Amino acid sequence: MKTLTLNLVAIFLLSFVLFSCSPEEDGVYFNDTVEVVNTSNVVYSSIESEILDLVNAHRANIGLATLNRLDIISGVADGHTNYMIQIGEVNHDNFSQRSQNLMDNAGAKSVGENVAYGFNSAEGVVNGWLNSPAHKQIIENPDYTHFGISTDANQEQRNYFTQIFIKK
């Protein structure tokens, strides 16, 4: 029984570390890789649109304002999703650069980010975020006004997700 409890605690701590969120500046700087921001051709896949709809439905169900989709946010998120796929790791690397970009180019006053890996559906990733207190806090932040999303798969067809929220 004690071994089972220790294993569960270890799994929880590992999951928390791997899937933690950045509600604001996290002070983590792992490298100087520039993430490309392409806002001219932002097109939303069905899973991306469904994620945005599910997040807004959740917010409406708990009495919060729904968020406006903003293409520049999705462009910034896309750069980070591609970066995570390139290095093969879910992370919040260079979050301060993404935040500053959105402050400079989208008028953001604050920025939050959720990332994930491996989910096969919009419902799965949104439920995963809502079952994590740190991720849920970002989704349910009443100050956020706009959001964007990026989802793409690696060569093994495992999905990576970046969802960014801002307050204008």
Phi and psi in degrees as GROMACS dihedral restraints (atoms count N, CA, C in turn):
[ dihedral_restraints ]
;  ai    aj    ak    al  type     phi  dphi    fc
    3     4     5     6     1   -65.5    20    10
    4     5     6     7     1   -39.0    20    10
    6     7     8     9     1   -64.6    20    10
    7     8     9    10     1   -41.6    20    10
    9    10    11    12     1   -61.7    20    10
   10    11    12    13     1   -43.6    20    10
   12    13    14    15     1   -62.9    20    10
   13    14    15    16     1   -43.9    20    10
   15    16    17    18     1   -64.2    20    10
   16    17    18    19     1   -39.9    20    10
   18    19    20    21     1   -63.8    20    10
   19    20    21    22     1   -42.1    20    10
   21    22    23    24     1   -64.5    20    10
   22    23    24    25     1   -41.2    20    10
   24    25    26    27     1   -63.9    20    10
   25    26    27    28     1   -42.7    20    10
   27    28    29    30     1   -63.0    20    10
   28    29    30    31     1   -42.7    20    10
   30    31    32    33     1   -63.7    20    10
   31    32    33    34     1   -43.5    20    10
   33    34    35    36     1   -61.3    20    10
   34    35    36    37     1   -47.3    20    10
   36    37    38    39     1   -63.5    20    10
   37    38    39    40     1   -42.1    20    10
   39    40    41    42     1   -63.1    20    10
   40    41    42    43     1   -44.0    20    10
   42    43    44    45     1   -62.0    20    10
   43    44    45    46     1   -41.7    20    10
   45    46    47    48     1   -63.0    20    10
   46    47    48    49     1   -43.5    20    10
   48    49    50    51     1   -65.9    20    10
   49    50    51    52     1   -42.7    20    10
   51    52    53    54     1   -72.1    20    10
   52    53    54    55     1   -29.2    20    10
   54    55    56    57     1  -120.9    20    10
   55    56    57    58     1    26.7    20    10
   57    58    59    60     1   -72.0    20    10
   58    59    60    61     1   166.3    20    10
   60    61    62    63     1  -117.4    20    10
   61    62    63    64     1   168.3    20    10
   63    64    65    66     1  -119.9    20    10
   64    65    66    67     1    98.3    20    10
   66    67    68    69     1   -74.4    20    10
   67    68    69    70     1   -27.2    20    10
   69    70    71    72     1  -149.4    20    10
   70    71    72    73     1  -152.2    20    10
   72    73    74    75     1   -61.3    20    10
   73    74    75    76     1   122.6    20    10
   75    76    77    78     1  -101.2    20    10
   76    77    78    79     1    -8.1    20    10
   78    79    80    81     1    70.4    20    10
   79    80    81    82     1    13.2    20    10
   81    82    83    84     1   -98.0    20    10
   82    83    84    85     1   123.1    20    10
   84    85    86    87     1  -131.4    20    10
   85    86    87    88     1   101.8    20    10
   87    88    89    90     1   -94.3    20    10
   88    89    90    91     1   -27.9    20    10
   90    91    92    93     1  -161.6    20    10
   91    92    93    94     1   177.3    20    10
   93    94    95    96     1  -110.4    20    10
   94    95    96    97     1    21.6    20    10
   96    97    98    99     1   -63.8    20    10
   97    98    99   100     1   130.7    20    10
   99   100   101   102     1   -87.6    20    10
  100   101   102   103     1   124.8    20    10
  102   103   104   105     1   -88.4    20    10
  103   104   105   106     1   130.1    20    10
  105   106   107   108     1   -75.0    20    10
  106   107   108   109     1   132.7    20    10
  108   109   110   111     1  -111.1    20    10
  109   110   111   112     1   112.3    20    10
  111   112   113   114     1  -115.8    20    10
  112   113   114   115     1   105.1    20    10
  114   115   116   117     1  -103.1    20    10
  115   116   117   118     1    -7.7    20    10
  117   118   119   120     1   -73.6    20    10
  118   119   120   121     1   -28.4    20    10
  120   121   122   123     1  -122.8    20    10
  121   122   123   124     1    40.2    20    10
  123   124   125   126     1   -71.7    20    10
  124   125   126   127     1   119.9    20    10
  126   127   128   129     1  -129.0    20    10
  127   128   129   130     1   133.7    20    10
  129   130   131   132     1   -94.9    20    10
  130   131   132   133     1   126.0    20    10
  132   133   134   135     1   -73.0    20    10
  133   134   135   136     1   169.3    20    10
  135   136   137   138     1   -63.2    20    10
  136   137   138   139     1   -38.9    20    10
  138   139   140   141     1   -68.0    20    10
  139   140   141   142     1   -36.8    20    10
  141   142   143   144     1   -66.1    20    10
  142   143   144   145     1   -46.1    20    10
  144   145   146   147     1   -61.6    20    10
  145   146   147   148     1   -39.8    20    10
  147   148   149   150     1   -66.6    20    10
  148   149   150   151     1   -38.8    20    10
  150   151   152   153     1   -60.8    20    10
  151   152   153   154     1   -46.8    20    10
  153   154   155   156     1   -60.6    20    10
  154   155   156   157     1   -42.8    20    10
  156   157   158   159     1   -64.4    20    10
  157   158   159   160     1   -42.2    20    10
  159   160   161   162     1   -66.0    20    10
  160   161   162   163     1   -40.2    20    10
  162   163   164   165     1   -64.2    20    10
  163   164   165   166     1   -44.5    20    10
  165   166   167   168     1   -66.2    20    10
  166   167   168   169     1   -37.6    20    10
  168   169   170   171     1   -63.0    20    10
  169   170   171   172     1   -42.0    20    10
  171   172   173   174     1   -62.6    20    10
  172   173   174   175     1   -46.2    20    10
  174   175   176   177     1   -61.2    20    10
  175   176   177   178     1   -43.8    20    10
  177   178   179   180     1   -63.3    20    10
  178   179   180   181     1   -39.3    20    10
  180   181   182   183     1   -63.9    20    10
  181   182   183   184     1   -25.4    20    10
  183   184   185   186     1  -104.8    20    10
  184   185   186   187     1    14.0    20    10
  186   187   188   189     1    84.2    20    10
  187   188   189   190     1    14.7    20    10
  189   190   191   192     1   -96.2    20    10
  190   191   192   193     1   155.8    20    10
  192   193   194   195     1   -64.9    20    10
  193   194   195   196     1   144.6    20    10
  195   196   197   198     1   -75.9    20    10
  196   197   198   199     1   161.0    20    10
  198   199   200   201     1  -101.2    20    10
  199   200   201   202     1   150.2    20    10
  201   202   203   204     1   -91.9    20    10
  202   203   204   205     1   134.3    20    10
  204   205   206   207     1   -73.7    20    10
  205   206   207   208     1   137.4    20    10
  207   208   209   210     1  -133.4    20    10
  208   209   210   211     1   119.0    20    10
  210   211   212   213     1   -58.6    20    10
  211   212   213   214     1   -36.7    20    10
  213   214   215   216     1   -62.5    20    10
  214   215   216   217     1   -34.4    20    10
  216   217   218   219     1   -66.0    20    10
  217   218   219   220     1   -43.5    20    10
  219   220   221   222     1   -64.6    20    10
  220   221   222   223     1   -35.3    20    10
  222   223   224   225     1   -63.6    20    10
  223   224   225   226     1   -42.3    20    10
  225   226   227   228     1   -65.7    20    10
  226   227   228   229     1   -43.7    20    10
  228   229   230   231     1   -61.1    20    10
  229   230   231   232     1   -39.0    20    10
  231   232   233   234     1   -62.0    20    10
  232   233   234   235     1   -41.1    20    10
  234   235   236   237     1   -58.5    20    10
  235   236   237   238     1   -40.8    20    10
  237   238   239   240     1   -73.3    20    10
  238   239   240   241     1   -38.8    20    10
  240   241   242   243     1   -59.3    20    10
  241   242   243   244     1   -45.9    20    10
  243   244   245   246     1   -63.1    20    10
  244   245   246   247     1   -37.8    20    10
  246   247   248   249     1   -62.0    20    10
  247   248   249   250     1   -46.0    20    10
  249   250   251   252     1   -62.0    20    10
  250   251   252   253     1   -40.7    20    10
  252   253   254   255     1   -63.7    20    10
  253   254   255   256     1   -42.9    20    10
  255   256   257   258     1   -59.4    20    10
  256   257   258   259     1   -42.3    20    10
  258   259   260   261     1   -93.6    20    10
  259   260   261   262     1    -7.7    20    10
  261   262   263   264     1    71.5    20    10
  262   263   264   265     1    37.3    20    10
  264   265   266   267     1  -154.2    20    10
  265   266   267   268     1   135.1    20    10
  267   268   269   270     1   -79.6    20    10
  268   269   270   271     1   130.9    20    10
  270   271   272   273     1  -164.2    20    10
  271   272   273   274     1   176.6    20    10
  273   274   275   276     1  -117.2    20    10
  274   275   276   277     1    26.2    20    10
  276   277   278   279     1   -51.2    20    10
  277   278   279   280     1   142.9    20    10
  279   280   281   282     1    60.6    20    10
  280   281   282   283     1    24.5    20    10
  282   283   284   285     1   -58.2    20    10
  283   284   285   286     1   -38.8    20    10
  285   286   287   288     1   -62.3    20    10
  286   287   288   289     1   -34.6    20    10
  288   289   290   291     1   -68.5    20    10
  289   290   291   292     1   -41.4    20    10
  291   292   293   294     1   -64.0    20    10
  292   293   294   295     1   -42.5    20    10
  294   295   296   297     1   -60.9    20    10
  295   296   297   298     1   -47.1    20    10
  297   298   299   300     1   -63.7    20    10
  298   299   300   301     1   -40.6    20    10
  300   301   302   303     1   -57.4    20    10
  301   302   303   304     1   -45.4    20    10
  303   304   305   306     1   -71.9    20    10
  304   305   306   307     1   -30.9    20    10
  306   307   308   309     1   -67.4    20    10
  307   308   309   310     1   -42.8    20    10
  309   310   311   312     1   -72.8    20    10
  310   311   312   313     1   -38.7    20    10
  312   313   314   315     1  -109.9    20    10
  313   314   315   316     1   -12.2    20    10
  315   316   317   318     1  -125.4    20    10
  316   317   318   319     1     1.6    20    10
  318   319   320   321     1    71.8    20    10
  319   320   321   322     1    24.6    20    10
  321   322   323   324     1   -69.1    20    10
  322   323   324   325     1   138.3    20    10
  324   325   326   327     1   -98.7    20    10
  325   326   327   328     1   -28.0    20    10
  327   328   329   330     1  -149.6    20    10
  328   329   330   331     1   156.9    20    10
  330   331   332   333     1  -139.6    20    10
  331   332   333   334     1   138.6    20    10
  333   334   335   336     1  -132.5    20    10
  334   335   336   337     1   156.8    20    10
  336   337   338   339     1  -144.2    20    10
  337   338   339   340     1   136.4    20    10
  339   340   341   342     1  -118.8    20    10
  340   341   342   343     1   136.5    20    10
  342   343   344   345     1  -126.7    20    10
  343   344   345   346     1   158.2    20    10
  345   346   347   348     1  -158.6    20    10
  346   347   348   349     1   169.8    20    10
  348   349   350   351     1  -149.5    20    10
  349   350   351   352     1   140.5    20    10
  351   352   353   354     1    92.3    20    10
  352   353   354   355     1   -12.4    20    10
  354   355   356   357     1   -71.5    20    10
  355   356   357   358     1   147.4    20    10
  357   358   359   360     1  -102.8    20    10
  358   359   360   361     1    -4.6    20    10
  360   361   362   363     1  -145.2    20    10
  361   362   363   364     1   160.5    20    10
  363   364   365   366     1   -62.9    20    10
  364   365   366   367     1   -44.6    20    10
  366   367   368   369     1   -60.6    20    10
  367   368   369   370     1   -40.1    20    10
  369   370   371   372     1   -63.2    20    10
  370   371   372   373     1   -47.7    20    10
  372   373   374   375     1   -69.1    20    10
  373   374   375   376     1   -41.2    20    10
  375   376   377   378     1   -64.4    20    10
  376   377   378   379     1   -42.9    20    10
  378   379   380   381     1   -62.4    20    10
  379   380   381   382     1   -38.6    20    10
  381   382   383   384     1   -60.5    20    10
  382   383   384   385     1   -45.2    20    10
  384   385   386   387     1   -64.6    20    10
  385   386   387   388     1   -41.5    20    10
  387   388   389   390     1   -71.0    20    10
  388   389   390   391     1   -22.4    20    10
  390   391   392   393     1   -86.4    20    10
  391   392   393   394     1    -1.1    20    10
  393   394   395   396     1  -108.8    20    10
  394   395   396   397     1   119.2    20    10
  396   397   398   399     1   -54.6    20    10
  397   398   399   400     1   -40.2    20    10
  399   400   401   402     1   -69.3    20    10
  400   401   402   403     1   -41.5    20    10
  402   403   404   405     1   -68.6    20    10
  403   404   405   406     1   -42.5    20    10
  405   406   407   408     1   -60.7    20    10
  406   407   408   409     1   -39.7    20    10
  408   409   410   411     1   -59.2    20    10
  409   410   411   412     1   -38.7    20    10
  411   412   413   414     1   -69.2    20    10
  412   413   414   415     1   -47.0    20    10
  414   415   416   417     1   -60.2    20    10
  415   416   417   418     1   -37.3    20    10
  417   418   419   420     1   -95.0    20    10
  418   419   420   421     1    10.7    20    10
  420   421   422   423     1   -66.5    20    10
  421   422   423   424     1   116.8    20    10
  423   424   425   426     1   -70.4    20    10
  424   425   426   427     1   -13.7    20    10
  426   427   428   429     1   -79.6    20    10
  427   428   429   430     1   -24.1    20    10
  429   430   431   432     1   -69.4    20    10
  430   431   432   433     1   142.1    20    10
  432   433   434   435     1  -119.9    20    10
  433   434   435   436     1   -24.7    20    10
  435   436   437   438     1  -138.1    20    10
  436   437   438   439     1   157.5    20    10
  438   439   440   441     1  -153.2    20    10
  439   440   441   442     1   168.4    20    10
  441   442   443   444     1  -150.8    20    10
  442   443   444   445     1   168.5    20    10
  444   445   446   447     1  -147.8    20    10
  445   446   447   448     1   151.2    20    10
  447   448   449   450     1  -144.9    20    10
  448   449   450   451     1   134.1    20    10
  450   451   452   453     1  -136.0    20    10
  451   452   453   454     1   135.3    20    10
  453   454   455   456     1  -153.3    20    10
  454   455   456   457     1   160.6    20    10
  456   457   458   459     1  -110.6    20    10
  457   458   459   460     1   148.1    20    10
  459   460   461   462     1   -82.2    20    10
  460   461   462   463     1  -173.4    20    10
  462   463   464   465     1   -63.4    20    10
  463   464   465   466     1   -25.7    20    10
  465   466   467   468     1   -87.6    20    10
  466   467   468   469     1     7.9    20    10
  468   469   470   471     1    64.1    20    10
  469   470   471   472     1    30.4    20    10
  471   472   473   474     1   -94.8    20    10
  472   473   474   475     1   130.1    20    10
  474   475   476   477     1   -80.7    20    10
  475   476   477   478     1   139.6    20    10
  477   478   479   480     1  -114.5    20    10
  478   479   480   481     1   142.5    20    10
  480   481   482   483     1  -131.2    20    10
  481   482   483   484     1   139.0    20    10
  483   484   485   486     1  -133.5    20    10
  484   485   486   487     1   120.8    20    10
  486   487   488   489     1  -120.9    20    10
  487   488   489   490     1   128.5    20    10
  489   490   491   492     1  -120.1    20    10
  490   491   492   493     1   138.4    20    10
  492   493   494   495     1  -119.8    20    10
  493   494   495   496     1   142.8    20    10
  495   496   497   498     1  -136.1    20    10
  496   497   498   499     1   158.0    20    10
  498   499   500   501     1  -108.1    20    10
  499   500   501   502     1   126.2    20    10
